[in-house]
Amino acid sequence: MSKIIYRKVRTAPGLKLTDANWNANAAYYAKAVSLETLSQRDMARHISSHGSPYTVDVVMGVLEAYRNCLIEQLLESKKVKVDGLGTFYVTIANKEGGEKDITKFNISNIAQGLRLRFLPDASQEENLSSKEFLKKASFIDVSTLTKDNTVEDEESDNDNGDENDNETQNPGTTNGGNENQGGNENENQNQNQGGSTDPDQGGNNGGGSNTGDGWEEG
């Protein structure tokens, strides 16, 4: 079973530390701690060490080719699904406020960038939704490793105590969440209590729907 390291934080979702009612609404939450970021070569070494007949360089070559082809296909208005993991797709980061006059609509002025999105697989076999993923993990409090029981006060970026690790999103970023900044669409695929919906299926579990296997709005 996997081991997820976490630390305890005290926060008041939706409020800033300077807000007068912060203390009254603050509560304790768990925040995941990442030990390190593995590079592509690190992953190639890991794959090769798992009894693979392929050398690190061969695995690296396949990963590099897959990455390049994935980007190529995304830029051809296609989604790319990694079985058992999830689906990559692209959305448009629109100019804030959009364009109210259709006669003045110009994509070069509206499109501020492209966002690379990822939607976890929600298939029955490899469900990576929040609740199903939880069943595969065990948790370790980082304080048991560091012997430091300090709990910090931090601001949360949403209404359920989840943290974004201080990563600022911009029109060129990659993330798996749903944003709606500057009139951008959410692809009608919302995170819900069971996790995410599959973009190749209609909405389910409280999620939205899409326009089918062809082009999509947003």
Steps between C-alpha positions, in 0.01 A plus 500: 500500500618850416618735772382861477690739723297793629532793738233673703412861418251740653299698249166667438390413145408805296647745749830685526717494811433871543120459499340586834300176510790274400558354848132433556478297178843333507531122528768236456554328166746253350734610222696253290879526513708411193839348572647582160422557134612215277643596163426309182834319533421415862178338383687318224741358757208398720321326212818324393559378856159332512619188322469672163700349211560854371794718595463847646590659165236297315233596752613863479462489123145367525401758762649782293319383186173466692529849644573656161215314332262585784568872453469461123157335527373749759585781261293317236189547717510142626483361851756241608396231746755304702315184596470459874632851564289765331450730204697805387320775312532870418278796586523863398588771751273786395548872546333620818151619422498341156362698205144631526470594131512195272596718203820593684584144604856413401662182632843663503369752753279261697742209545755589767654154501429128514460296816610138512245310708495154653191306601558187714368170367158418641468153348384220726835319483736789572299765675734780609223712648562642844305236694625198305861621511464540874439126540845425356695721737617509860605821674805610697504821702822685412535600865575136585802523269622849588396498868367850442136538604470863389174574317512806275219740414457519123258643249296257288412564137158336504207404718600155623846553643693364202831664431671588172851498647534870415511422128361796307301395194522701180378454143794271421485273800410135533261381762219261561259738668217701362544872457270771380712809464443761235202323345678169451293186463525202730435251218185414695703247696484583868674335791246339731481286809587189305783667315491598134288398207644329197521754214408230249175423679202715585484668836462273802523505876393861503746609234414679178467379147692559182406526137599143413802348333534786254590862560416658832413848605727689737 
